[in-house]
Amino acid sequence: MTNIAEGFDRGGNKEFIHFLTIARGSLSEVKSLSYAALDIGYLQDNKVTLIQERIIKLSNLINGFIRYLNKTDRKK
């Protein structure tokens, strides 16, 4: 969330897209950590599945937003 906010405040699409890409990378980190949490018994399968589903949904939203920004004129 903070990467998205920071990118938005930079003013241009190019930098905004850069920070959206960082946010998408953070989702990958959460995905990896959820597997680690499962492996050590901190989370159960059903919770990891829920996390994975949310990651997919959020990643798709970010990807769609990046595609939209690539087509708009708010570029610096």
mmCIF file of the N, C-alpha and C atoms, coordinates in Angstrom:
data_MODEL
# 
_entry.id   MODEL 
# 
loop_
_atom_site.group_PDB 
_atom_site.id 
_atom_site.type_symbol 
_atom_site.label_atom_id 
_atom_site.label_alt_id 
_atom_site.label_comp_id 
_atom_site.label_asym_id 
_atom_site.label_entity_id 
_atom_site.label_seq_id 
_atom_site.pdbx_PDB_ins_code 
_atom_site.Cartn_x 
_atom_site.Cartn_y 
_atom_site.Cartn_z 
_atom_site.occupancy 
_atom_site.B_iso_or_equiv 
_atom_site.pdbx_formal_charge 
_atom_site.auth_seq_id 
_atom_site.auth_comp_id 
_atom_site.auth_asym_id 
_atom_site.auth_atom_id 
_atom_site.pdbx_PDB_model_num 
ATOM 1   N N  . MET A 1 1  ? 0.823  -1.185  0.000   1.00 0.00 ? 1  MET A N  1 
ATOM 2   C CA . MET A 1 1  ? 0.000  0.000   0.000   1.00 0.00 ? 1  MET A CA 1 
ATOM 3   C C  . MET A 1 1  ? 0.875  1.260   0.000   1.00 0.00 ? 1  MET A C  1 
ATOM 4   N N  . THR A 1 2  ? 1.944  1.252   0.772   1.00 0.00 ? 2  THR A N  1 
ATOM 5   C CA . THR A 1 2  ? 2.786  2.448   0.841   1.00 0.00 ? 2  THR A CA 1 
ATOM 6   C C  . THR A 1 2  ? 3.544  2.689   -0.459  1.00 0.00 ? 2  THR A C  1 
ATOM 7   N N  . ASN A 1 3  ? 3.944  1.617   -1.156  1.00 0.00 ? 3  ASN A N  1 
ATOM 8   C CA . ASN A 1 3  ? 4.592  1.798   -2.456  1.00 0.00 ? 3  ASN A CA 1 
ATOM 9   C C  . ASN A 1 3  ? 3.641  2.426   -3.458  1.00 0.00 ? 3  ASN A C  1 
ATOM 10  N N  . ILE A 1 4  ? 2.391  2.020   -3.430  1.00 0.00 ? 4  ILE A N  1 
ATOM 11  C CA . ILE A 1 4  ? 1.397  2.587   -4.341  1.00 0.00 ? 4  ILE A CA 1 
ATOM 12  C C  . ILE A 1 4  ? 1.183  4.063   -4.034  1.00 0.00 ? 4  ILE A C  1 
ATOM 13  N N  . ALA A 1 5  ? 1.083  4.399   -2.744  1.00 0.00 ? 5  ALA A N  1 
ATOM 14  C CA . ALA A 1 5  ? 0.908  5.797   -2.349  1.00 0.00 ? 5  ALA A CA 1 
ATOM 15  C C  . ALA A 1 5  ? 2.108  6.643   -2.763  1.00 0.00 ? 5  ALA A C  1 
ATOM 16  N N  . GLU A 1 6  ? 3.303  6.126   -2.537  1.00 0.00 ? 6  GLU A N  1 
ATOM 17  C CA . GLU A 1 6  ? 4.499  6.872   -2.903  1.00 0.00 ? 6  GLU A CA 1 
ATOM 18  C C  . GLU A 1 6  ? 4.578  7.082   -4.413  1.00 0.00 ? 6  GLU A C  1 
ATOM 19  N N  . GLY A 1 7  ? 4.288  6.031   -5.168  1.00 0.00 ? 7  GLY A N  1 
ATOM 20  C CA . GLY A 1 7  ? 4.320  6.145   -6.621  1.00 0.00 ? 7  GLY A CA 1 
ATOM 21  C C  . GLY A 1 7  ? 3.316  7.148   -7.148  1.00 0.00 ? 7  GLY A C  1 
ATOM 22  N N  . PHE A 1 8  ? 2.118  7.146   -6.576  1.00 0.00 ? 8  PHE A N  1 
ATOM 23  C CA . PHE A 1 8  ? 1.085  8.092   -7.002  1.00 0.00 ? 8  PHE A CA 1 
ATOM 24  C C  . PHE A 1 8  ? 1.539  9.529   -6.783  1.00 0.00 ? 8  PHE A C  1 
ATOM 25  N N  . ASP A 1 9  ? 2.188  9.773   -5.666  1.00 0.00 ? 9  ASP A N  1 
ATOM 26  C CA . ASP A 1 9  ? 2.579  11.137  -5.316  1.00 0.00 ? 9  ASP A CA 1 
ATOM 27  C C  . ASP A 1 9  ? 3.780  11.632  -6.126  1.00 0.00 ? 9  ASP A C  1 
ATOM 28  N N  . ARG A 1 10 ? 4.418  10.765  -6.875  1.00 0.00 ? 10 ARG A N  1 
ATOM 29  C CA . ARG A 1 10 ? 5.554  11.179  -7.699  1.00 0.00 ? 10 ARG A CA 1 
ATOM 30  C C  . ARG A 1 10 ? 5.110  12.007  -8.897  1.00 0.00 ? 10 ARG A C  1 
ATOM 31  N N  . GLY A 1 11 ? 3.842  11.898  -9.288  1.00 0.00 ? 11 GLY A N  1 
ATOM 32  C CA . GLY A 1 11 ? 3.305  12.794  -10.302 1.00 0.00 ? 11 GLY A CA 1 
ATOM 33  C C  . GLY A 1 11 ? 3.225  12.266  -11.718 1.00 0.00 ? 11 GLY A C  1 
ATOM 34  N N  . GLY A 1 12 ? 4.039  11.331  -12.094 1.00 0.00 ? 12 GLY A N  1 
ATOM 35  C CA . GLY A 1 12 ? 4.009  10.849  -13.470 1.00 0.00 ? 12 GLY A CA 1 
ATOM 36  C C  . GLY A 1 12 ? 3.747  9.359   -13.546 1.00 0.00 ? 12 GLY A C  1 
ATOM 37  N N  . ASN A 1 13 ? 3.230  8.934   -14.675 1.00 0.00 ? 13 ASN A N  1 
ATOM 38  C CA . ASN A 1 13 ? 2.914  7.521   -14.847 1.00 0.00 ? 13 ASN A CA 1 
ATOM 39  C C  . ASN A 1 13 ? 4.144  6.629   -14.789 1.00 0.00 ? 13 ASN A C  1 
ATOM 40  N N  . LYS A 1 14 ? 5.248  7.095   -15.357 1.00 0.00 ? 14 LYS A N  1 
ATOM 41  C CA . LYS A 1 14 ? 6.441  6.258   -15.393 1.00 0.00 ? 14 LYS A CA 1 
ATOM 42  C C  . LYS A 1 14 ? 6.884  5.865   -13.984 1.00 0.00 ? 14 LYS A C  1 
ATOM 43  N N  . GLU A 1 15 ? 6.973  6.831   -13.101 1.00 0.00 ? 15 GLU A N  1 
ATOM 44  C CA . GLU A 1 15 ? 7.376  6.529   -11.722 1.00 0.00 ? 15 GLU A CA 1 
ATOM 45  C C  . GLU A 1 15 ? 6.282  5.759   -10.981 1.00 0.00 ? 15 GLU A C  1 
ATOM 46  N N  . PHE A 1 16 ? 5.020  6.098   -11.242 1.00 0.00 ? 16 PHE A N  1 
ATOM 47  C CA . PHE A 1 16 ? 3.910  5.390   -10.609 1.00 0.00 ? 16 PHE A CA 1 
ATOM 48  C C  . PHE A 1 16 ? 3.963  3.906   -10.974 1.00 0.00 ? 16 PHE A C  1 
ATOM 49  N N  . ILE A 1 17 ? 4.183  3.628   -12.243 1.00 0.00 ? 17 ILE A N  1 
ATOM 50  C CA . ILE A 1 17 ? 4.280  2.244   -12.699 1.00 0.00 ? 17 ILE A CA 1 
ATOM 51  C C  . ILE A 1 17 ? 5.455  1.539   -12.029 1.00 0.00 ? 17 ILE A C  1 
ATOM 52  N N  . HIS A 1 18 ? 6.551  2.247   -11.878 1.00 0.00 ? 18 HIS A N  1 
ATOM 53  C CA . HIS A 1 18 ? 7.714  1.667   -11.193 1.00 0.00 ? 18 HIS A CA 1 
ATOM 54  C C  . HIS A 1 18 ? 7.342  1.214   -9.776  1.00 0.00 ? 18 HIS A C  1 
ATOM 55  N N  . PHE A 1 19 ? 6.646  2.065   -9.050  1.00 0.00 ? 19 PHE A N  1 
ATOM 56  C CA . PHE A 1 19 ? 6.268  1.722   -7.679  1.00 0.00 ? 19 PHE A CA 1 
ATOM 57  C C  . PHE A 1 19 ? 5.167  0.660   -7.622  1.00 0.00 ? 19 PHE A C  1 
ATOM 58  N N  . LEU A 1 20 ? 4.309  0.619   -8.623  1.00 0.00 ? 20 LEU A N  1 
ATOM 59  C CA . LEU A 1 20 ? 3.329  -0.469  -8.700  1.00 0.00 ? 20 LEU A CA 1 
ATOM 60  C C  . LEU A 1 20 ? 4.043  -1.798  -8.921  1.00 0.00 ? 20 LEU A C  1 
ATOM 61  N N  . THR A 1 21 ? 5.104  -1.774  -9.701  1.00 0.00 ? 21 THR A N  1 
ATOM 62  C CA . THR A 1 21 ? 5.899  -2.980  -9.918  1.00 0.00 ? 21 THR A CA 1 
ATOM 63  C C  . THR A 1 21 ? 6.563  -3.432  -8.619  1.00 0.00 ? 21 THR A C  1 
ATOM 64  N N  . ILE A 1 22 ? 7.027  -2.490  -7.832  1.00 0.00 ? 22 ILE A N  1 
ATOM 65  C CA . ILE A 1 22 ? 7.600  -2.823  -6.522  1.00 0.00 ? 22 ILE A CA 1 
ATOM 66  C C  . ILE A 1 22 ? 6.523  -3.435  -5.625  1.00 0.00 ? 22 ILE A C  1 
ATOM 67  N N  . ALA A 1 23 ? 5.321  -2.867  -5.647  1.00 0.00 ? 23 ALA A N  1 
ATOM 68  C CA . ALA A 1 23 ? 4.212  -3.408  -4.848  1.00 0.00 ? 23 ALA A CA 1 
ATOM 69  C C  . ALA A 1 23 ? 3.892  -4.835  -5.282  1.00 0.00 ? 23 ALA A C  1 
ATOM 70  N N  . ARG A 1 24 ? 3.926  -5.080  -6.576  1.00 0.00 ? 24 ARG A N  1 
ATOM 71  C CA . ARG A 1 24 ? 3.688  -6.431  -7.085  1.00 0.00 ? 24 ARG A CA 1 
ATOM 72  C C  . ARG A 1 24 ? 4.785  -7.386  -6.610  1.00 0.00 ? 24 ARG A C  1 
ATOM 73  N N  . GLY A 1 25 ? 6.000  -6.914  -6.557  1.00 0.00 ? 25 GLY A N  1 
ATOM 74  C CA . GLY A 1 25 ? 7.105  -7.711  -6.022  1.00 0.00 ? 25 GLY A CA 1 
ATOM 75  C C  . GLY A 1 25 ? 6.908  -8.028  -4.549  1.00 0.00 ? 25 GLY A C  1 
ATOM 76  N N  . SER A 1 26 ? 6.348  -7.076  -3.813  1.00 0.00 ? 26 SER A N  1 
ATOM 77  C CA . SER A 1 26 ? 6.060  -7.318  -2.398  1.00 0.00 ? 26 SER A CA 1 
ATOM 78  C C  . SER A 1 26 ? 5.024  -8.423  -2.229  1.00 0.00 ? 26 SER A C  1 
ATOM 79  N N  . LEU A 1 27 ? 4.093  -8.508  -3.164  1.00 0.00 ? 27 LEU A N  1 
ATOM 80  C CA . LEU A 1 27 ? 3.132  -9.612  -3.130  1.00 0.00 ? 27 LEU A CA 1 
ATOM 81  C C  . LEU A 1 27 ? 3.853  -10.951 -3.282  1.00 0.00 ? 27 LEU A C  1 
ATOM 82  N N  . SER A 1 28 ? 4.854  -10.992 -4.129  1.00 0.00 ? 28 SER A N  1 
ATOM 83  C CA . SER A 1 28 ? 5.633  -12.224 -4.296  1.00 0.00 ? 28 SER A CA 1 
ATOM 84  C C  . SER A 1 28 ? 6.359  -12.586 -3.005  1.00 0.00 ? 28 SER A C  1 
ATOM 85  N N  . GLU A 1 29 ? 6.821  -11.577 -2.287  1.00 0.00 ? 29 GLU A N  1 
ATOM 86  C CA . GLU A 1 29 ? 7.462  -11.835 -0.996  1.00 0.00 ? 29 GLU A CA 1 
ATOM 87  C C  . GLU A 1 29 ? 6.475  -12.430 -0.002  1.00 0.00 ? 29 GLU A C  1 
ATOM 88  N N  . VAL A 1 30 ? 5.256  -11.899 0.032   1.00 0.00 ? 30 VAL A N  1 
ATOM 89  C CA . VAL A 1 30 ? 4.231  -12.437 0.922   1.00 0.00 ? 30 VAL A CA 1 
ATOM 90  C C  . VAL A 1 30 ? 3.908  -13.883 0.544   1.00 0.00 ? 30 VAL A C  1 
ATOM 91  N N  . LYS A 1 31 ? 3.840  -14.133 -0.751  1.00 0.00 ? 31 LYS A N  1 
ATOM 92  C CA . LYS A 1 31 ? 3.572  -15.496 -1.225  1.00 0.00 ? 31 LYS A CA 1 
ATOM 93  C C  . LYS A 1 31 ? 4.653  -16.450 -0.728  1.00 0.00 ? 31 LYS A C  1 
ATOM 94  N N  . SER A 1 32 ? 5.899  -16.058 -0.896  1.00 0.00 ? 32 SER A N  1 
ATOM 95  C CA . SER A 1 32 ? 7.016  -16.880 -0.446  1.00 0.00 ? 32 SER A CA 1 
ATOM 96  C C  . SER A 1 32 ? 6.981  -17.103 1.061   1.00 0.00 ? 32 SER A C  1 
ATOM 97  N N  . LEU A 1 33 ? 6.705  -16.049 1.800   1.00 0.00 ? 33 LEU A N  1 
ATOM 98  C CA . LEU A 1 33 ? 6.650  -16.164 3.256   1.00 0.00 ? 33 LEU A CA 1 
ATOM 99  C C  . LEU A 1 33 ? 5.479  -17.022 3.722   1.00 0.00 ? 33 LEU A C  1 
ATOM 100 N N  . SER A 1 34 ? 4.390  -17.022 2.963   1.00 0.00 ? 34 SER A N  1 
ATOM 101 C CA . SER A 1 34 ? 3.265  -17.877 3.341   1.00 0.00 ? 34 SER A CA 1 
ATOM 102 C C  . SER A 1 34 ? 3.632  -19.349 3.210   1.00 0.00 ? 34 SER A C  1 
ATOM 103 N N  . TYR A 1 35 ? 4.438  -19.674 2.188   1.00 0.00 ? 35 TYR A N  1 
ATOM 104 C CA . TYR A 1 35 ? 4.925  -21.051 2.058   1.00 0.00 ? 35 TYR A CA 1 
ATOM 105 C C  . TYR A 1 35 ? 5.843  -21.412 3.220   1.00 0.00 ? 35 TYR A C  1 
ATOM 106 N N  . ALA A 1 36 ? 6.701  -20.487 3.589   1.00 0.00 ? 36 ALA A N  1 
ATOM 107 C CA . ALA A 1 36 ? 7.590  -20.734 4.729   1.00 0.00 ? 36 ALA A CA 1 
ATOM 108 C C  . ALA A 1 36 ? 6.785  -20.928 6.006   1.00 0.00 ? 36 ALA A C  1 
ATOM 109 N N  . ALA A 1 37 ? 5.751  -20.110 6.196   1.00 0.00 ? 37 ALA A N  1 
ATOM 110 C CA . ALA A 1 37 ? 4.897  -20.237 7.383   1.00 0.00 ? 37 ALA A CA 1 
ATOM 111 C C  . ALA A 1 37 ? 4.179  -21.580 7.403   1.00 0.00 ? 37 ALA A C  1 
ATOM 112 N N  . LEU A 1 38 ? 3.786  -22.054 6.237   1.00 0.00 ? 38 LEU A N  1 
ATOM 113 C CA . LEU A 1 38 ? 3.164  -23.382 6.140   1.00 0.00 ? 38 LEU A CA 1 
ATOM 114 C C  . LEU A 1 38 ? 4.175  -24.465 6.501   1.00 0.00 ? 38 LEU A C  1 
ATOM 115 N N  . ASP A 1 39 ? 5.380  -24.348 5.966   1.00 0.00 ? 39 ASP A N  1 
ATOM 116 C CA . ASP A 1 39 ? 6.416  -25.356 6.207   1.00 0.00 ? 39 ASP A CA 1 
ATOM 117 C C  . ASP A 1 39 ? 6.771  -25.502 7.683   1.00 0.00 ? 39 ASP A C  1 
ATOM 118 N N  . ILE A 1 40 ? 6.757  -24.400 8.423   1.00 0.00 ? 40 ILE A N  1 
ATOM 119 C CA . ILE A 1 40 ? 7.123  -24.483 9.842   1.00 0.00 ? 40 ILE A CA 1 
ATOM 120 C C  . ILE A 1 40 ? 5.903  -24.678 10.745  1.00 0.00 ? 40 ILE A C  1 
ATOM 121 N N  . GLY A 1 41 ? 4.727  -24.798 10.146  1.00 0.00 ? 41 GLY A N  1 
ATOM 122 C CA . GLY A 1 41 ? 3.527  -25.075 10.918  1.00 0.00 ? 41 GLY A CA 1 
ATOM 123 C C  . GLY A 1 41 ? 2.845  -23.863 11.526  1.00 0.00 ? 41 GLY A C  1 
ATOM 124 N N  . TYR A 1 42 ? 3.250  -22.676 11.099  1.00 0.00 ? 42 TYR A N  1 
ATOM 125 C CA . TYR A 1 42 ? 2.643  -21.454 11.628  1.00 0.00 ? 42 TYR A CA 1 
ATOM 126 C C  . TYR A 1 42 ? 1.266  -21.215 11.026  1.00 0.00 ? 42 TYR A C  1 
ATOM 127 N N  . LEU A 1 43 ? 1.078  -21.589 9.759   1.00 0.00 ? 43 LEU A N  1 
ATOM 128 C CA . LEU A 1 43 ? -0.209 -21.462 9.072   1.00 0.00 ? 43 LEU A CA 1 
ATOM 129 C C  . LEU A 1 43 ? -0.673 -22.829 8.595   1.00 0.00 ? 43 LEU A C  1 
ATOM 130 N N  . GLN A 1 44 ? -1.981 -22.984 8.525   1.00 0.00 ? 44 GLN A N  1 
ATOM 131 C CA . GLN A 1 44 ? -2.565 -24.203 7.983   1.00 0.00 ? 44 GLN A CA 1 
ATOM 132 C C  . GLN A 1 44 ? -2.827 -24.024 6.490   1.00 0.00 ? 44 GLN A C  1 
ATOM 133 N N  . ASP A 1 45 ? -3.028 -25.159 5.806   1.00 0.00 ? 45 ASP A N  1 
ATOM 134 C CA . ASP A 1 45 ? -3.242 -25.146 4.353   1.00 0.00 ? 45 ASP A CA 1 
ATOM 135 C C  . ASP A 1 45 ? -4.347 -24.190 3.925   1.00 0.00 ? 45 ASP A C  1 
ATOM 136 N N  . ASN A 1 46 ? -5.471 -24.189 4.647   1.00 0.00 ? 46 ASN A N  1 
ATOM 137 C CA . ASN A 1 46 ? -6.600 -23.355 4.236   1.00 0.00 ? 46 ASN A CA 1 
ATOM 138 C C  . ASN A 1 46 ? -6.269 -21.866 4.314   1.00 0.00 ? 46 ASN A C  1 
ATOM 139 N N  . LYS A 1 47 ? -5.465 -21.479 5.282   1.00 0.00 ? 47 LYS A N  1 
ATOM 140 C CA . LYS A 1 47 ? -5.071 -20.070 5.394   1.00 0.00 ? 47 LYS A CA 1 
ATOM 141 C C  . LYS A 1 47 ? -4.101 -19.683 4.274   1.00 0.00 ? 47 LYS A C  1 
ATOM 142 N N  . VAL A 1 48 ? -3.190 -20.577 3.944   1.00 0.00 ? 48 VAL A N  1 
ATOM 143 C CA . VAL A 1 48 ? -2.246 -20.310 2.860   1.00 0.00 ? 48 VAL A CA 1 
ATOM 144 C C  . VAL A 1 48 ? -2.996 -20.210 1.536   1.00 0.00 ? 48 VAL A C  1 
ATOM 145 N N  . THR A 1 49 ? -3.976 -21.070 1.348   1.00 0.00 ? 49 THR A N  1 
ATOM 146 C CA . THR A 1 49 ? -4.785 -21.019 0.126   1.00 0.00 ? 49 THR A CA 1 
ATOM 147 C C  . THR A 1 49 ? -5.504 -19.677 0.022   1.00 0.00 ? 49 THR A C  1 
ATOM 148 N N  . LEU A 1 50 ? -6.066 -19.204 1.114   1.00 0.00 ? 50 LEU A N  1 
ATOM 149 C CA . LEU A 1 50 ? -6.747 -17.904 1.133   1.00 0.00 ? 50 LEU A CA 1 
ATOM 150 C C  . LEU A 1 50 ? -5.770 -16.777 0.803   1.00 0.00 ? 50 LEU A C  1 
ATOM 151 N N  . ILE A 1 51 ? -4.590 -16.828 1.378   1.00 0.00 ? 51 ILE A N  1 
ATOM 152 C CA . ILE A 1 51 ? -3.566 -15.819 1.099   1.00 0.00 ? 51 ILE A CA 1 
ATOM 153 C C  . ILE A 1 51 ? -3.189 -15.848 -0.381  1.00 0.00 ? 51 ILE A C  1 
ATOM 154 N N  . GLN A 1 52 ? -2.982 -17.052 -0.919  1.00 0.00 ? 52 GLN A N  1 
ATOM 155 C CA . GLN A 1 52 ? -2.612 -17.187 -2.329  1.00 0.00 ? 52 GLN A CA 1 
ATOM 156 C C  . GLN A 1 52 ? -3.693 -16.621 -3.252  1.00 0.00 ? 52 GLN A C  1 
ATOM 157 N N  . GLU A 1 53 ? -4.950 -16.880 -2.924  1.00 0.00 ? 53 GLU A N  1 
ATOM 158 C CA . GLU A 1 53 ? -6.056 -16.354 -3.734  1.00 0.00 ? 53 GLU A CA 1 
ATOM 159 C C  . GLU A 1 53 ? -6.086 -14.833 -3.712  1.00 0.00 ? 53 GLU A C  1 
ATOM 160 N N  . ARG A 1 54 ? -5.851 -14.266 -2.555  1.00 0.00 ? 54 ARG A N  1 
ATOM 161 C CA . ARG A 1 54 ? -5.829 -12.803 -2.448  1.00 0.00 ? 54 ARG A CA 1 
ATOM 162 C C  . ARG A 1 54 ? -4.647 -12.209 -3.194  1.00 0.00 ? 54 ARG A C  1 
ATOM 163 N N  . ILE A 1 55 ? -3.512 -12.882 -3.143  1.00 0.00 ? 55 ILE A N  1 
ATOM 164 C CA . ILE A 1 55 ? -2.334 -12.413 -3.876  1.00 0.00 ? 55 ILE A CA 1 
ATOM 165 C C  . ILE A 1 55 ? -2.617 -12.387 -5.372  1.00 0.00 ? 55 ILE A C  1 
ATOM 166 N N  . ILE A 1 56 ? -3.246 -13.430 -5.877  1.00 0.00 ? 56 ILE A N  1 
ATOM 167 C CA . ILE A 1 56 ? -3.583 -13.486 -7.306  1.00 0.00 ? 56 ILE A CA 1 
ATOM 168 C C  . ILE A 1 56 ? -4.514 -12.340 -7.671  1.00 0.00 ? 56 ILE A C  1 
ATOM 169 N N  . LYS A 1 57 ? -5.525 -12.115 -6.844  1.00 0.00 ? 57 LYS A N  1 
ATOM 170 C CA . LYS A 1 57 ? -6.482 -11.038 -7.121  1.00 0.00 ? 57 LYS A CA 1 
ATOM 171 C C  . LYS A 1 57 ? -5.788 -9.672  -7.116  1.00 0.00 ? 57 LYS A C  1 
ATOM 172 N N  . LEU A 1 58 ? -4.964 -9.430  -6.109  1.00 0.00 ? 58 LEU A N  1 
ATOM 173 C CA . LEU A 1 58 ? -4.267 -8.146  -6.020  1.00 0.00 ? 58 LEU A CA 1 
ATOM 174 C C  . LEU A 1 58 ? -3.266 -7.966  -7.159  1.00 0.00 ? 58 LEU A C  1 
ATOM 175 N N  . SER A 1 59 ? -2.568 -9.023  -7.504  1.00 0.00 ? 59 SER A N  1 
ATOM 176 C CA . SER A 1 59 ? -1.615 -8.949  -8.609  1.00 0.00 ? 59 SER A CA 1 
ATOM 177 C C  . SER A 1 59 ? -2.327 -8.623  -9.917  1.00 0.00 ? 59 SER A C  1 
ATOM 178 N N  . ASN A 1 60 ? -3.478 -9.251  -10.136 1.00 0.00 ? 60 ASN A N  1 
ATOM 179 C CA . ASN A 1 60 ? -4.263 -8.954  -11.336 1.00 0.00 ? 60 ASN A CA 1 
ATOM 180 C C  . ASN A 1 60 ? -4.728 -7.502  -11.356 1.00 0.00 ? 60 ASN A C  1 
ATOM 181 N N  . LEU A 1 61 ? -5.130 -6.982  -10.210 1.00 0.00 ? 61 LEU A N  1 
ATOM 182 C CA . LEU A 1 61 ? -5.551 -5.576  -10.135 1.00 0.00 ? 61 LEU A CA 1 
ATOM 183 C C  . LEU A 1 61 ? -4.393 -4.637  -10.446 1.00 0.00 ? 61 LEU A C  1 
ATOM 184 N N  . ILE A 1 62 ? -3.231 -4.929  -9.876  1.00 0.00 ? 62 ILE A N  1 
ATOM 185 C CA . ILE A 1 62 ? -2.058 -4.096  -10.141 1.00 0.00 ? 62 ILE A CA 1 
ATOM 186 C C  . ILE A 1 62 ? -1.680 -4.163  -11.617 1.00 0.00 ? 62 ILE A C  1 
ATOM 187 N N  . ASN A 1 63 ? -1.691 -5.362  -12.199 1.00 0.00 ? 63 ASN A N  1 
ATOM 188 C CA . ASN A 1 63 ? -1.368 -5.500  -13.623 1.00 0.00 ? 63 ASN A CA 1 
ATOM 189 C C  . ASN A 1 63 ? -2.335 -4.716  -14.497 1.00 0.00 ? 63 ASN A C  1 
ATOM 190 N N  . GLY A 1 64 ? -3.612 -4.760  -14.166 1.00 0.00 ? 64 GLY A N  1 
ATOM 191 C CA . GLY A 1 64 ? -4.602 -3.997  -14.912 1.00 0.00 ? 64 GLY A CA 1 
ATOM 192 C C  . GLY A 1 64 ? -4.383 -2.506  -14.782 1.00 0.00 ? 64 GLY A C  1 
ATOM 193 N N  . PHE A 1 65 ? -4.016 -2.074  -13.593 1.00 0.00 ? 65 PHE A N  1 
ATOM 194 C CA . PHE A 1 65 ? -3.755 -0.659  -13.354 1.00 0.00 ? 65 PHE A CA 1 
ATOM 195 C C  . PHE A 1 65 ? -2.537 -0.210  -14.158 1.00 0.00 ? 65 PHE A C  1 
ATOM 196 N N  . ILE A 1 66 ? -1.496 -1.039  -14.196 1.00 0.00 ? 66 ILE A N  1 
ATOM 197 C CA . ILE A 1 66 ? -0.308 -0.715  -14.991 1.00 0.00 ? 66 ILE A CA 1 
ATOM 198 C C  . ILE A 1 66 ? -0.667 -0.596  -16.466 1.00 0.00 ? 66 ILE A C  1 
ATOM 199 N N  . ARG A 1 67 ? -1.471 -1.528  -16.975 1.00 0.00 ? 67 ARG A N  1 
ATOM 200 C CA . ARG A 1 67 ? -1.899 -1.446  -18.381 1.00 0.00 ? 67 ARG A CA 1 
ATOM 201 C C  . ARG A 1 67 ? -2.659 -0.146  -18.642 1.00 0.00 ? 67 ARG A C  1 
ATOM 202 N N  . TYR A 1 68 ? -3.544 0.231   -17.733 1.00 0.00 ? 68 TYR A N  1 
ATOM 203 C CA . TYR A 1 68 ? -4.306 1.475   -17.864 1.00 0.00 ? 68 TYR A CA 1 
ATOM 204 C C  . TYR A 1 68 ? -3.359 2.678   -17.890 1.00 0.00 ? 68 TYR A C  1 
ATOM 205 N N  . LEU A 1 69 ? -2.427 2.731   -16.959 1.00 0.00 ? 69 LEU A N  1 
ATOM 206 C CA . LEU A 1 69 ? -1.518 3.872   -16.881 1.00 0.00 ? 69 LEU A CA 1 
ATOM 207 C C  . LEU A 1 69 ? -0.639 3.986   -18.120 1.00 0.00 ? 69 LEU A C  1 
ATOM 208 N N  . ASN A 1 70 ? -0.293 2.860   -18.713 1.00 0.00 ? 70 ASN A N  1 
ATOM 209 C CA . ASN A 1 70 ? 0.508  2.893   -19.937 1.00 0.00 ? 70 ASN A CA 1 
ATOM 210 C C  . ASN A 1 70 ? -0.250 3.524   -21.100 1.00 0.00 ? 70 ASN A C  1 
ATOM 211 N N  . LYS A 1 71 ? -1.562 3.601   -21.002 1.00 0.00 ? 71 LYS A N  1 
ATOM 212 C CA . LYS A 1 71 ? -2.379 4.159   -22.079 1.00 0.00 ? 71 LYS A CA 1 
ATOM 213 C C  . LYS A 1 71 ? -2.842 5.591   -21.810 1.00 0.00 ? 71 LYS A C  1 
ATOM 214 N N  . THR A 1 72 ? -2.525 6.150   -20.663 1.00 0.00 ? 72 THR A N  1 
ATOM 215 C CA . THR A 1 72 ? -3.011 7.486   -20.318 1.00 0.00 ? 72 THR A CA 1 
ATOM 216 C C  . THR A 1 72 ? -1.906 8.531   -20.470 1.00 0.00 ? 72 THR A C  1 
ATOM 217 N N  . ASP A 1 73 ? -2.282 9.803   -20.348 1.00 0.00 ? 73 ASP A N  1 
ATOM 218 C CA . ASP A 1 73 ? -1.366 10.916  -20.628 1.00 0.00 ? 73 ASP A CA 1 
ATOM 219 C C  . ASP A 1 73 ? -0.706 11.534  -19.402 1.00 0.00 ? 73 ASP A C  1 
ATOM 220 N N  . ARG A 1 74 ? -0.837 10.952  -18.236 1.00 0.00 ? 74 ARG A N  1 
ATOM 221 C CA . ARG A 1 74 ? -0.277 11.534  -17.014 1.00 0.00 ? 74 ARG A CA 1 
ATOM 222 C C  . ARG A 1 74 ? 1.211  11.251  -16.914 1.00 0.00 ? 74 ARG A C  1 
ATOM 223 N N  . LYS A 1 75 ? 1.931  11.287  -18.000 1.00 0.00 ? 75 LYS A N  1 
ATOM 224 C CA . LYS A 1 75 ? 3.354  10.921  -18.007 1.00 0.00 ? 75 LYS A CA 1 
ATOM 225 C C  . LYS A 1 75 ? 4.227  12.142  -17.833 1.00 0.00 ? 75 LYS A C  1 
ATOM 226 N N  . LYS A 1 76 ? 5.334  11.924  -17.134 1.00 0.00 ? 76 LYS A N  1 
ATOM 227 C CA . LYS A 1 76 ? 6.352  12.971  -16.977 1.00 0.00 ? 76 LYS A CA 1 
ATOM 228 C C  . LYS A 1 76 ? 7.647  12.488  -17.535 1.00 0.00 ? 76 LYS A C  1 
# 
